[in-house]
Amino acid sequence: MQRQSTRRTFLTAVGVVGAMSVAGCSSLPGNGGSTSASPTDTRTTGSGTSDDSSVPETVVDDFEDISRWEVTHGRLRSTGQDVFQGNQSLVLEPKNGASEPVAKISRAFYPEVLDLSSHDLSLAVKVNKPDSIKIRAEIIAPAQSAMLTSTRHIPLELDGWVRFDLGYTGKRGNPVLDNVTNVNLQIGPVDKSFQVLVDDLRKIPKPDTGKVMFQFDDGHVSAYETAYPTLKQNGWPGAVAVVSDAVGAQDRITEANMREMATNDWDMIGHAGELLPDHSSQKQRQILQQTKEYLEVKGFTDGARHFVAPYSRVDSATLDHISDLFETGYLFGAGPNNAKHPSNPAFISRVQGPSADGASQIIDMAAEFNQLAVISYHEIGGEGVSVETFERVVDHVASKDVDVITPSQLVDSDSW
């Protein structure tokens, strides 16, 4: 049984998240509106993206009644032809010819307010155009002067429905989460027209304490030489996303390094050195299976249950395979997650550690609102993030009342 670490004592949020750029894998050896009801052309359902029915969720809005939502920007319509769950979803689009395309809708909770004091929200979304976009939510508790914001990045090639947690990325004033009066959903402003479908807003229980994970991609030797002793000083484990073909190569960790780290509760988790959506579904599954089998054959069976998407790029086939082969999957999302049982374990959001200010803000939100912040790095020192910047984030975590865990400790916990 692995030991869990001890606890240590409109667009502001978008701007902060934007500072945490979508870093890909580092180089590897060898490498005012209106509403209407209108159908769309195709019918799909939300499946294959790890919508885990075992999670005790409560429906907040099934989007079956469009009249619950007020349009403040852009256009809103319903469709019964392309849904995640139930009979219809809602379609958000900007006004025709808008110079800054934006859509925003709002639902009031009156006379009974929404209580999120012990829950997080999750939402299902499908982006039809453009190729990638950010989804923004505002939790008004109970006024604009006391609200939380959530921003989630949707990857470039993801062309189907996906559920994700609305982890908090920004705060104004002092929100009172047992008195949420409005939930707003916003797309844009962006530089091109868009069409985004939303469905099945739910709330899911959260724990009493926030959590933080440290993940180190590509198996760079700095994970062993710098990150490992630094976290060990605090009694914390981490996770290394291993590309099997690179183990033991120049500037990469060795198998002996991996075994030493695993002995001290670190996870050696799956990763790959190529962009998965460039391949057929069958080829993607082969790459993922080989990644998993390498870790299992080498004895890293705990870490073999988890996968980090290369370059944070996935399509619907990728997510289906990750969900089928692994217990959790990780990629850049720009915010934190539910810390008890993320609503979509194959689509857990990470933030980039090299932006110390941005990472620290997400850590602050996770600590205050009991969510899960996953901080990712590539090389530390050399051409990567400086050792000083890394240690600054580590020290910030140490100042917060959070548990530092690994992917395996998350899924092996009693709350999973």
Secondary structure as the mmCIF struct_conf table of DSSP 4:
data_model
#
loop_
_struct_conf.conf_type_id
_struct_conf.id
_struct_conf.beg_label_comp_id
_struct_conf.beg_label_asym_id
_struct_conf.beg_label_seq_id
_struct_conf.end_label_comp_id
_struct_conf.end_label_asym_id
_struct_conf.end_label_seq_id
HELX_LH_PP_P HELX_LH_PP_P1 GLN A 2 ARG A 7
STRN STRN1 ARG A 8 ARG A 8
HELX_RH_AL_P HELX_RH_AL_P1 THR A 12 GLY A 18
TURN_TY1_P TURN_TY1_P1 ALA A 19 ALA A 19
BEND BEND1 MET A 20 MET A 20
HELX_LH_PP_P HELX_LH_PP_P2 CYS A 25 SER A 27
TURN_TY1_P TURN_TY1_P2 PRO A 29 GLY A 30
STRN STRN2 SER A 34 ALA A 37
BEND BEND2 ASP A 41 ASP A 41
BEND BEND3 GLY A 48 THR A 49
TURN_TY1_P TURN_TY1_P3 SER A 53 SER A 54
BEND BEND4 VAL A 55 VAL A 55
STRN STRN3 THR A 58 ASP A 61
BEND BEND5 PHE A 63 PHE A 63
HELX_RH_3T_P HELX_RH_3T_P1 ILE A 66 ARG A 68
STRN STRN4 TRP A 69 HIS A 73
BEND BEND6 GLY A 74 GLY A 74
STRN STRN5 ARG A 75 THR A 79
BEND BEND7 GLY A 80 ASP A 82
BEND BEND8 PHE A 84 ASN A 87
STRN STRN6 SER A 89 GLU A 93
HELX_LH_PP_P HELX_LH_PP_P3 PRO A 94 LYS A 95
TURN_TY1_P TURN_TY1_P4 ASN A 96 GLY A 97
BEND BEND9 SER A 99 GLU A 100
STRN STRN7 ALA A 103 ALA A 108
BEND BEND10 PRO A 111 GLU A 112
HELX_LH_PP_P HELX_LH_PP_P4 VAL A 113 VAL A 113
STRN STRN8 LEU A 114 LEU A 114
TURN_TY1_P TURN_TY1_P5 SER A 117 SER A 118
STRN STRN9 HIS A 119 LYS A 129
BEND BEND11 PRO A 130 SER A 132
STRN STRN10 ILE A 133 ILE A 140
BEND BEND12 ALA A 141 ALA A 143
TURN_TY1_P TURN_TY1_P6 GLN A 144 SER A 145
BEND BEND13 ALA A 146 ALA A 146
STRN STRN11 MET A 147 ILE A 154
TURN_TY1_P TURN_TY1_P7 LEU A 156 GLU A 157
BEND BEND14 GLY A 160 GLY A 160
STRN STRN12 VAL A 162 ASP A 165
STRN STRN13 GLY A 170 ARG A 172
BEND BEND15 GLY A 173 GLY A 173
TURN_TY1_P TURN_TY1_P8 LEU A 177 ASP A 178
STRN STRN14 VAL A 180 VAL A 180
STRN STRN15 ASN A 182 ILE A 187
BEND BEND16 ASP A 191 LYS A 192
STRN STRN16 GLN A 195 PRO A 205
BEND BEND17 ASP A 208 THR A 209
STRN STRN17 GLY A 210 ASP A 217
TURN_TY1_P TURN_TY1_P9 ASP A 218 GLY A 219
STRN STRN18 HIS A 220 HIS A 220
TURN_TY1_P TURN_TY1_P10 VAL A 221 VAL A 221
HELX_RH_AL_P HELX_RH_AL_P2 SER A 222 SER A 222
HELX_RH_PI_P HELX_RH_PI_P1 ALA A 223 ALA A 227
HELX_RH_AL_P HELX_RH_AL_P3 TYR A 228 GLN A 233
TURN_TY1_P TURN_TY1_P11 ASN A 234 GLY A 235
STRN STRN19 ALA A 239 VAL A 242
HELX_RH_3T_P HELX_RH_3T_P2 SER A 244 ALA A 246
TURN_TY1_P TURN_TY1_P12 VAL A 247 GLY A 248
BEND BEND18 ALA A 249 ALA A 249
TURN_TY1_P TURN_TY1_P13 GLN A 250 ASP A 251
STRN STRN20 ARG A 252 ARG A 252
HELX_RH_AL_P HELX_RH_AL_P4 GLU A 255 THR A 263
TURN_TY1_P TURN_TY1_P14 ASN A 264 ASP A 265
STRN STRN21 ASP A 267 GLY A 270
BEND BEND19 GLY A 273 GLU A 274
HELX_RH_3T_P HELX_RH_3T_P3 LEU A 276 ASP A 278
BEND BEND20 HIS A 279 HIS A 279
HELX_RH_AL_P HELX_RH_AL_P5 SER A 281 VAL A 297
TURN_TY1_P TURN_TY1_P15 LYS A 298 GLY A 299
TURN_TY1_P TURN_TY1_P16 THR A 301 ASP A 302
HELX_RH_3T_P HELX_RH_3T_P4 GLY A 303 ARG A 305
STRN STRN22 HIS A 306 VAL A 308
HELX_RH_3T_P HELX_RH_3T_P5 PRO A 310 SER A 312
HELX_RH_AL_P HELX_RH_AL_P6 SER A 316 LEU A 325
BEND BEND21 GLU A 327 GLU A 327
STRN STRN23 THR A 328 PHE A 332
BEND BEND22 ALA A 334 GLY A 335
STRN STRN24 ASN A 337 ASN A 338
BEND BEND23 ALA A 339 HIS A 341
BEND BEND24 SER A 343 ASN A 344
HELX_RH_3T_P HELX_RH_3T_P6 PRO A 345 PHE A 347
STRN STRN25 ILE A 348 GLN A 352
TURN_TY1_P TURN_TY1_P17 GLY A 353 PRO A 354
HELX_RH_AL_P HELX_RH_AL_P7 ALA A 356 PHE A 369
TURN_TY1_P TURN_TY1_P18 ASN A 370 ASN A 370
STRN STRN26 GLN A 371 TYR A 377
BEND BEND25 HIS A 378 HIS A 378
STRN STRN27 ILE A 380 ILE A 380
BEND BEND26 GLY A 381 GLY A 381
TURN_TY1_P TURN_TY1_P19 GLY A 382 GLU A 383
BEND BEND27 GLY A 384 GLY A 384
STRN STRN28 VAL A 385 VAL A 385
HELX_RH_AL_P HELX_RH_AL_P8 VAL A 387 ALA A 398
TURN_TY1_P TURN_TY1_P20 SER A 399 SER A 399
BEND BEND28 LYS A 400 ASP A 401
STRN STRN29 VAL A 402 VAL A 404
HELX_RH_AL_P HELX_RH_AL_P9 PRO A 407 VAL A 411
TURN_TY1_P TURN_TY1_P21 ASP A 412 ASP A 412
BEND BEND29 SER A 413 SER A 413
TURN_TY1_P TURN_TY1_P22 ASP A 414 SER A 415
#
